[in-house]
């Protein structure tokens, strides 16, 4: 009976450690958002990709997951796009 109790306590302790380790890994990730402008939507999107890659590299992190891009008309003839991506260290 004592050995069953010890084994149950050990399993619970390991499960708690695994949960804490998992939350630490998630805590090291953040969302990176950048904005770019261009004469066309394609140019603005390309500027976003360049800015996003540069920003993620400067933070010392690696890109994780898909890039989400939204575009809207900007000032005068320009198109403004915003790109977001998750980055983890």
Secondary structure, 3 states (H helix, E strand, C coil): CHHHHHHHHHHHHHHHHHHHHHHHHHHCEEEEEEEEEECCHHHHHHHHHHHHHHHHHHHCCEEEEEEEEEEEECCCCCEEEEEEEEEEC
